[in-house]
């Protein structure tokens, strides 16, 4: 019987040694704390929303200021609504040199609100008082708001 106890003791010792040398090191990550563990497992979260881009279609006047012509543009959405970005891009004017502005360049966007699917745009007084573009320019500006 004494031999059977020795065999069981050896077997128990082997199992314990196996556990200590093979299984326990694999669990070490559960017990590590400090900068090494923090850097590995945590991804920093920015309070700023990630910038995303969108393709928008803007409309500018043709050379004779008779028709509106589409111009596609890639814009970055960060810190403002897409509607606000679109209006600001219209104020910047066309990228194509053959097209004409529909909003005077000195115009500032004061505010923009979307109520029941309708955009209410508040421009600086330059739009109303500039006389920019004559009657054709005023017509293009009205088309912009339609």
ABEGO torsion letter per residue (X at the ends): XAAAAAAAAAAAAAAAAAAAAAAAAAAAAAABBEAAAAAAABBBBBABBBBBBBBBBBBBBBAAGABBBBBBBBBBBBGBBAAAAAAAAAAAEBABAABBBABBAABBBABBBBBGGBBBBBBBAAAAAAGBGEAAAAAAAAAAAX
